[in-house]
Amino acid sequence: MSKRIITINRMYGSNGRKIGKALSEELGIHCYDRELIRIASEKAGLPYEELLKVDEKRASKWRYPLEEPAQMAPQYRLYPMNDVLFHTESEIIESIASQEDCVIIGRCAGQILQERCLKVFIQAPFEYRVKVVTERMEILERDARAFVKKMDKERRSYYEYFTDEKWMDMSSYDLCIDSSRFTQEHIVKMLKTAYEDM
């Protein structure tokens, strides 16, 4: 029997991560998010803190992403650590998907698994996301605006670089939800129904 996997791609501030975690708790299955970085760190023998710096970011064309001796190790010298992390996480995602039902947040998991998962995109209007980030991070609204724009740009660049697809192309997803229109509980209920029908 094939495993039931839900992947969640999300705009920054849309609460996609919170929704994914709440869904996994409701279903009693594992949610993989930053834990993928820790697993990748162990698998590749690289410092977790250094991999965290390049998580869901595209490498710069002009310099290595890390001032870290590991970046200059023979096996990594020709590849930015961003690429090393993406390819290691891809292998981990493939392995996890063959073993258990789960929710996977970000990391282009939907494109890695293709038809073997339910690909969900969580979005919300910009002003709503600014409000969420202002409250969550306890920062000024102007700082939240800049941060939301920066994070969306990083996620778009990362996704499009590694998948050769458009981040905002809704035809790439099975289900797109505006988190400003529903409560978290309602969204979890919708996704639970979709999971049970898989």
Backbone as a ProteinNet text record, in pm:
[ID]
protein_1_A
[PRIMARY]
MSKRIITINRMYGSNGRKIGKALSEELGIHCYDRELIRIASEKAGLPYEELLKVDEKRASKWRYPLEEPAQMAPQYRLYPMNDVLFHTESEIIESIASQEDCVIIGRCAGQILQERCLKVFIQAPFEYRVKVVTERMEILERDARAFVKKMDKERRSYYEYFTDEKWMDMSSYDLCIDSSRFTQEHIVKMLKTAYEDM
[TERTIARY]
85.6	0	88.8	60.6	141.2	111.3	210.2	197	123.8	52.8	-21.1	63	107.4	194.5	125	125.7	78.1	197.9	223.4	331.2	267.6	328.6	274	378.6	351.2	430.1	351.7	420.3	346.9	414.3	330.3	378.6	418.1	518.3	561.7	452.1	420.7	316.8	177	163.8	31.2	-6.5	84.8	65.3	66.6	131.3	139.6	208.8	315.1	386.7	297.5	227.7	137.9	26.7	-26.8	-134.1	-82.5	37.1	95	116.9	167.3	190.9	58.9	-40.2	-171.3	-235	-217.7	-272.1	-206.9	-75.4	-5.1	-49.7	-72.1	-119	-259.5	-345.6	-482.9	-484	-393.1	-388.3	-305	-224.6	-137.4	-21.3	27.2	140.9	251.7	367.4	483.1	477.7	527.8	543.6	692.2	740	881	896.7	977.8	1004.9	1155	1192.2	1335.4	1405.4	1327.6	1387.6	1463.8	1420.5	1490.4	1634.1	1655.3	1791.4	1877.6	1820.4	1897.2	1934.4	1839	1866.5	1974.3	1963.1	2062.7	2199.9	2202.9	2328.3	2397.8	2320.6	2376.3	2420.7	2338.9	2369.1	2494.5	2507.9	2621.2	2741.6	2722.3	2831.8	2867.7	2765.4	2786.6	2716.7	2769.4	2709.8	2566.7	2476.2	2335.1	2320.3	2394.2	2381.9	2420.1	2517.6	2559.9	2455.3	2397	2292.9	2167.7	2139.9	2024.9	2035.2	2156.7	2178.1	2139.7	2145	2117.1	1984.3	1908.9	1782.3	1684.6	1627.5	1529.9	1579.4	1707.4	1766.5	1847.3	1838.9	1919.8	2060.1	2160.5	2298	2323.2	2411.1	2455.1	2544.2	2536.4	2622.5	2765	2783.9	2911.5	2999.3	2941.2	3026.7	2967.8	3052.9	3004.1	2913.1	2809.8	2715.8	2771.3	2875.3	2926.2	3074.5	3111.7	3253.1	3284.5	3289.8	3295.4	3394.7	3485.4	3581.6	3515.3	3396.2	3327.4	3299.8	3273.3	3245.9	3366.9	3484.4	3606	3655.6	3581.7	3618.2	3609.4	3696.2	3701.8	3566.9	3481	3353.4	3252.7	3274.6	3179	3234.4	3362.2	3426.7	3361.3	3313.2	3257.1	3107.2	3046	2901.1	2866.5	2783.5	2740	2667.2	2680.7	2617.1	2465.4	2406.9	2262.8	2226.6	2308.6	2283.9	2304.8	2408.3	2435.2	2315.3	2263.6	2148.7	2025.9	1998	1879.2	1884.8	1997.8	2007.7	2003.6	2061.3	2054.7	1911.8	1843.9	1704.5	1614.7	1642.8	1563.8	1571.2	1690.4	1707.8	1631.7	1637	1567.2	1415.8	1365.4	1221.5	1175.6	1252.5	1219.2	1211.5	1307.8	1312.5	1193.8	1166.2	1053.6	921.7	904	778.8	753.4	858.7	842.6	813	824	813	692.7	642.8	537.7	448.3	325.1	237.9	295.4	293.2	346.7	306.1	337.2	323.5	464.9	495.1	627.5	608.5	678.3	666.8	781.2	747.8	847.7	945	1066.9	1178.1	1145.9	1050.9	1010.6	964.5	915.5	878.6	772.7	677	573.2	629.5	729.8	790.2	884	945.1	1031.8	947.6	832.2	748.4	647	619.4	526.8	390.5	352.1	217.8	201.5	305.8	298.4	253.9	202.7	161.2	47	-14.3	-113.1	-38.1	-28.1	49.4	-42.6	-14.9	-97.6	-16.5	-83	-20.6	-106.3	-45	-114.6	-71.1	-168	-137.7	-234.4	-206.3	-294	-254.7	-346.2	-312.5	-194.4	-122.2	-1.6	-29.7	-135.3	-164.8	-193.9	-262.4	-291.1	-161.3	-70.7	55.9	144.6	140.3	215.7	165.5	34.9	-24.8	18.4	14.9	56.1	201.2	288.7	431.7	459.6	389.1	403.9	374.4	265.5	225.4	316	348.9	429.6	569.6	632	770.7	782.6	666.8	663.4	758.7	737.3	818.9	728	788.6	712.4	653.6	540.6	474.6	565.9	640.5	728.5	836.6	885	985.5	923.2	800.6	729.4	706.8	671.2	650.8	777.7	889.3	1016.8	1052.7	1026.5	1062.3	977.4	847.5	758.5	802.6	833.4	879.5	1009.6	1102.1	1231.7	1215.2	1134	1115.9	1042.5	942.1	872.9	969.9	1054.9	1153.1	1250.1	1295.9	1388	1321.3	1198	1127.1	1099.2	1059.4	1033.7	1161.6	1270.7	1398.5	1445.6	1433.8	1472.9	1389.5	1258.5	1167.3	1191.3	1201.3	1213.7	1350.6	1453.9	1588.4	1595	1537.9	1551.3	1444.6	1333	1227.4	1207.3	1260.5	1235.5	1086.6	1012.7	870.4	844.1	730.7	694.6	629.9	681	632.6	484.2	440.1	301	210.8	257.9	174.5	84.9	-39.4	-129.8	-162.1	-135	-158.4	-55.7	48.6	149.7	102.8	-9.2	-58	-193.8	-225.9	-355.4	-462.1	-419	-513.2	-447.8	-514.5	-463.1	-563.3	-513	-601.7	-556.6	-651.1	-627.5	-653.4	-545.6	-560.1	-626.4	-645.8	-715.1	-866.5	-912.5	-1057.1	-1118.2	-1033.5	-1081.8	-1003.9	-1062	-987.4	-889.2	-788.5	-692.8	-765.2	-860.5	-935.3	-1010.5	-1069.4	-1143.2	-1048.6	-932.3	-834.3	-785	-756.3	-711.4	-819.2	-943.9	-1055.3	-1062.1	-1044.9	-1046.9	-932.8	-813.9	-698.8	-708.9	-769.3	-790.9	-882.9	-989	-1080.8	-1007.9	-924.3	-847.2	-752.1	-687.6	-596	-669.4	-786.4	-862.8	-912.9	-928.5	-975.4	-860.9	-737.7	-623.4	-614.6
-119.4	0	124	219.2	340.1	429.8	505.2	593.6	721.1	779.3	902.5	1019.6	1102.4	1214.5	1345	1440.7	1575.4	1669.1	1739.9	1839.2	1976.9	2065.6	2200.8	2303.8	2372.8	2488.9	2609.4	2719.1	2828.1	2962.6	3065.8	3202.8	3235.3	3321.3	3357.2	3437.2	3396.1	3463.3	3409.2	3305.9	3248	3141.8	3114.8	3012.8	2870.5	2850.9	2717.5	2616.6	2660.2	2569.8	2528.6	2627.5	2597.2	2502.3	2525.7	2439.4	2297.3	2285.1	2152.6	2076.6	2146.1	2081.7	2040.7	2129.5	2098.2	1979.1	1973.7	1862	1730.5	1732.1	1608.2	1559	1653.1	1614.8	1555.8	1615.9	1567	1426.4	1402.5	1272	1168.6	1214.3	1121.5	1072.2	1158.3	1122.5	1226.7	1196.4	1282.9	1403.9	1517.2	1637.5	1665.3	1669.2	1697.7	1841	1916	2054.8	2074.5	2148.1	2168.8	2040.9	1942	1813.7	1754.6	1788.8	1741.6	1793.5	1913.7	1969.5	1889.5	1852.6	1775	1636.8	1574.6	1443.6	1459.2	1565.4	1591.3	1617	1687.9	1717	1587.8	1494.9	1365.7	1283.4	1283.9	1204.1	1253.6	1387.2	1444.5	1475.7	1464.9	1496.3	1643.7	1729.6	1875	1940.8	2053	2118.2	2165.8	2131.5	2170.8	2322	2397.1	2543	2602.2	2542.2	2592.1	2560.1	2441.1	2404.3	2490.1	2524.7	2609.1	2744.1	2794.5	2923.4	2920.4	2803.1	2794	2724.4	2691.9	2620.9	2701.6	2637.5	2697	2829	2830.8	2946.8	2899.1	2975	2948.6	3005.4	2936.6	2983.7	3110.5	3194.2	3313.3	3270.9	3343.2	3313.8	3360.1	3446.2	3515.2	3465.2	3393.3	3350.1	3225.8	3154.5	3040.4	3090.7	3014.5	3061.4	3056.2	2976.9	2959.4	2989.9	3057.5	3074.4	2962	2842.7	2723.9	2626.3	2569.2	2472.8	2358.2	2317.6	2206.1	2238.7	2367.4	2406.6	2381.2	2382.2	2363.2	2219.1	2130.3	1988.6	1939.5	1845.5	1802	1765	1695.5	1650.1	1762.3	1881.5	1991.2	2114.4	2115.4	2236.3	2292.2	2204	2248.1	2276	2250.5	2266.1	2356.3	2459.6	2541.6	2454.2	2489	2411	2407	2509.9	2509.2	2387.6	2361.3	2248.3	2115.4	2110.6	1989	1958.2	2062	2041.2	1998.7	2064.5	2029	1883.5	1841.7	1704.5	1601.4	1635.2	1543.9	1534.5	1649.6	1648.4	1574.6	1586.1	1515.1	1364.5	1314.7	1171.2	1130.2	1214.5	1185.7	1185	1283.4	1291.6	1167.2	1124.4	1001.8	881.7	872.9	760.9	763.6	880	893.9	858.3	906.8	884.6	737.5	659.3	515.2	437.3	503.6	432	468.2	592.4	633.4	743.3	748.1	861.8	981	1098.4	1215.5	1344.5	1456	1589.8	1644.4	1702.3	1760.4	1907.7	1994	2138.4	2187	2255.1	2318.5	2223.4	2272.1	2197	2136.7	2195	2147	2001.7	1956.6	1815.5	1771.1	1858.9	1823.1	1793.1	1870.4	1847.5	1727.4	1700.9	1582.9	1456.2	1455.7	1335.5	1328.3	1440.6	1447.3	1387.1	1280.4	1223.9	1135.1	1122.4	1035.4	1110	1231.3	1309.8	1402.5	1461.1	1567.2	1697.9	1778.4	1903.2	2019.2	2078.8	2187.4	2317	2427	2559.4	2646	2698	2786.9	2930.5	3016.3	3155.8	3246.1	3374	3473.1	3609.7	3707.7	3842	3901.3	3989	4048.5	4116.7	4197.5	4271.5	4177.6	4070.2	3970.7	3910.7	3878.5	3815.9	3913	4038.8	4140.7	4147.4	4143.8	4147.4	4024.9	3908	3784.8	3794.4	3840	3848.6	3956.1	4068.6	4174.8	4121.5	4045.6	3990.8	3876.1	3788.8	3671.2	3710	3804.2	3841.2	3962.7	4024.5	4144.1	4251.7	4284.7	4386	4494	4604.1	4711.1	4666.1	4726.3	4688.8	4708.5	4818.2	4842.9	4735.3	4687.5	4581.3	4449.1	4425.9	4304.3	4305	4421	4432.4	4394.3	4449.4	4420.5	4272.6	4216.4	4076.9	3981.3	4008.5	3922.9	3924.8	4042.5	4052.9	3976.6	3991.7	3923.2	3771.1	3721.4	3576.6	3518.3	3588.8	3542.3	3535.1	3636.2	3638.9	3522.4	3492.9	3381.3	3248.6	3231	3105.4	3087	3195.2	3188.3	3150.4	3217.2	3192.8	3048.4	3001.7	2864.1	2763	2779	2685.3	2682	2798.5	2803.6	2754.6	2777.3	2729.8	2577.4	2516.6	2371.3	2291.1	2354.6	2278.1	2315.7	2431	2482.4	2505.7	2531.5	2564.3	2695.5	2756.3	2883	2857.2	2924.5	2909.3	2940.9	3044.8	3088.3	3027.9	2926.6	2858.1	2759.8	2799.3	2718.1	2582.4	2567.1	2437.6	2333	2377.9	2285.4	2217.1	2264.9	2214.2	2147.7	2057.2	1990.3	2071.3	2147.5	2220.9	2351.1	2463.6	2595	2657.4	2702.8	2754.4	2892.7	2985	3118.5	3110.2	3113.3	3093.6	3210.6	3322.9	3436.5	3417.5	3321.8	3303	3198.7	3117.9	3008.7	3004.9	2947.3	2926.2	2811.2	2805.2	2693.9	2560.6	2554.5	2430.6	2387.4	2483.9	2452.4	2399.8	2462.8	2418.7	2278.3	2253.2	2119	2015.7	2052.6	1960.6	1930	2033.3	2013.1	1919	1945.2	1864.4	1721.2	1707.9	1574.2	1492.5	1556.9	1489.4	1448.3	1538.1	1506.7	1390.1	1389.7	1281.6	1149	1149.3	1024.5	970.9	1060.5	1019	976.9	994	959.8	808.4
0	0	0	-88.9	-96.4	23.9	63.1	177.4	138.3	233.6	210	261.1	168.2	200.8	162.5	252.8	221.2	227.5	118.5	117.7	121.2	198.4	212.8	172.7	63.3	24.8	75.1	109.6	172.7	152.5	147.3	149.9	293.5	308.5	442.3	513.2	635.9	713.3	690.6	607.4	580.6	683.7	776.4	880.9	825.6	711.3	653.1	742.8	811.3	902.5	1019.6	1079.2	1191.7	1148.9	1030.4	978.7	959	900.6	878.6	1007.6	1110.1	1239.9	1305.3	1297	1354.8	1282.5	1151	1072.9	1113.1	1127.8	1163.7	1301.7	1393.5	1527.2	1519.3	1437.3	1420.9	1360.7	1266.1	1197.3	1272.1	1367.5	1439.8	1355	1265.1	1180.4	1199.2	1148.6	1168.4	1074.8	1124.1	1041.5	1028.2	904.2	879	830.9	903.5	869.6	890.9	993.6	1019.2	1062.3	1102.8	1138.5	1019.4	897.5	778.1	774.2	826.3	828.9	925.3	1041.1	1139	1082.3	1014.1	953.4	845.7	765	660.7	721.8	833.5	903.1	944	998.5	1041	920.9	816.3	696.5	623.8	613.9	539.7	628.1	761.7	852	852	841	836.9	955.8	1005.1	1122	1096	1186	1175	1162.3	1244.9	1245.9	1110.9	1043.9	913.2	806.4	811.7	715.2	735.5	860	889.6	817.6	800.3	734	585.6	523.6	379.8	350.3	455.4	438.7	353.8	252.3	160.3	100.5	68.3	1.5	-118.6	-224.7	-343	-320	-370.2	-353.6	-433.3	-382.6	-454.9	-571.7	-681.8	-796.8	-771.3	-672.2	-657	-542.9	-447.4	-336.2	-271.5	-198.3	-122.2	-10.5	23.7	124.9	266.9	288.6	424	432.4	537.9	571	668.6	618.5	702.4	639.9	719	663.9	586.9	631.8	564	417.8	387	249.1	159.8	218.1	139.6	141	206	203	58.5	19.5	-121.3	-182	-106.4	-163.6	-182	-119.5	-128.9	-199.2	-229.1	-278.5	-405	-492.3	-619.9	-613.9	-497.8	-486.5	-368.6	-389.5	-275.6	-173.7	-48	57.6	40.3	-22.6	-51.5	-136.4	-238.8	-328.3	-255.6	-172.8	-95.1	-6.2	62.7	151.7	72.5	-40.4	-118.3	-164.1	-218.2	-269.8	-157	-43.1	71.3	122.9	135.1	180	80.5	-47.7	-149.8	-128.6	-101.4	-74.7	50.9	152	277.6	255.1	180	150.2	74.7	-24.3	-99.3	-4.9	85.4	179.6	275	331.5	425	356.3	233.5	160.3	130.8	127.7	102.1	230.6	345.7	471.8	557.7	547	640.6	583.2	634	607.7	682.7	623.8	693.1	623	689.2	633.9	617.9	501.3	478.4	442.7	517.5	497.2	408.2	298.2	212.4	146.6	122.3	63	-72.6	-145.9	-280	-276.9	-161.9	-146.1	-246.7	-277.3	-373.4	-510.3	-551.6	-682.9	-680.8	-567.4	-554.9	-565.2	-499	-494.6	-608.4	-673.5	-787.4	-755.6	-824.2	-810	-687.7	-607.1	-489.1	-364	-381.2	-264.8	-303	-200.6	-220	-200.9	-306.8	-303.7	-266.4	-151.6	-98.4	-98.9	-136.4	-128.9	-37.5	68.4	161	131	101.4	70.8	146.4	141.4	203.4	147.4	152.3	104	181.4	115.9	173.9	308.2	315.4	438.6	554.9	527.8	631.4	683.7	592.5	631.1	708.6	671	745.6	889.6	907.8	1042.3	1123.3	1060.8	1128.8	1174.8	1085.6	1116.9	1221.2	1214	1313.5	1453.8	1465.2	1595.2	1638.5	1545.9	1578.9	1625.4	1553.9	1582.4	1674.1	1702.9	1787.2	1733.1	1605.2	1538.5	1479.9	1435.8	1374.5	1240.9	1204.5	1079.7	959	955	839.2	828.1	943.1	941.4	895.3	937.6	895.9	744.7	689.4	544.2	468.8	512.9	446.3	460.6	577.9	604.1	520.7	511	430.5	284	232.2	93.4	72.7	166.5	157	158.1	251	263.3	142.7	92.1	-28.8	-146.6	-157.9	-266.6	-255	-133.4	-112.6	-145.3	-100.6	-126.9	-275.8	-341.3	-485.4	-559.9	-527.9	-594.1	-572	-449.7	-413.1	-491.8	-487.3	-552.7	-703.5	-764.5	-910.6	-956.7	-877.3	-911.4	-909.9	-805.8	-791.3	-865.3	-905.1	-973.1	-1119	-1161.4	-1296.2	-1320.9	-1214.9	-1225.3	-1154.1	-1182.1	-1119	-983.4	-881.7	-744.3	-734	-805.6	-796.5	-904.5	-973	-1072.4	-998.2	-977.8	-896.7	-960.3	-1089.7	-1153.9	-1107.5	-1037.4	-984.4	-856.5	-801.8	-673.1	-690.7	-599.1	-602.1	-529.9	-430.1	-347.1	-302.1	-326.7	-286.7	-190.2	-75	28.8	73.3	81.3	134.7	285.2	364.4	509	579.4	509.6	571.3	567.9	489.1	469.7	563.2	626.3	710.4	841.4	943.5	1067.4	1045.5	1131.1	1122.8	1138.2	1228.3	1252.3	1126.7	1055.3	933.9	825.6	812.3	711.7	744	872	913.2	881	904.9	875.2	725.9	640.9	495.4	452.2	506.9	469	523.8	639.8	695.7	604.1	555.5	462.7	336.5	282.4	161.7	188.1	304.6	341.9	348	411.8	428.6	294.8	195.5	63.1	-29.6	14.9	-71.6	-94
[MASK]
++++++++++++++++++++++++++++++++++++++++++++++++++++++++++++++++++++++++++++++++++++++++++++++++++++++++++++++++++++++++++++++++++++++++++++++++++++++++++++++++++++++++++++++++++++++++++++++++++++++

